[in-house]
């Protein structure tokens, strides 16, 4: 192996979301550093099997802002209705007029 190209492998302390900690070896940080986890196997749905609905970073709000949706427009879209402005009985008459 080449000298001086590999990162330093040292002991660090990993702190879980519930406050428990353990010591391991890593190339992260410096000797004796403490790594705090935001997500760990005790809280992540992939390991717990419990689904959580969390809007991290306002993704839903960004979507609404981007596409100009308000509470009423979102409710209409959720119900499966489309607002075209024309009455349903007017559409066949217009289509029949175009065919002649």
Long-range contacts (C-beta under 8 A, 24 or more apart in sequence): 16-40, 16-42, 17-42, 17-43, 18-42, 18-43
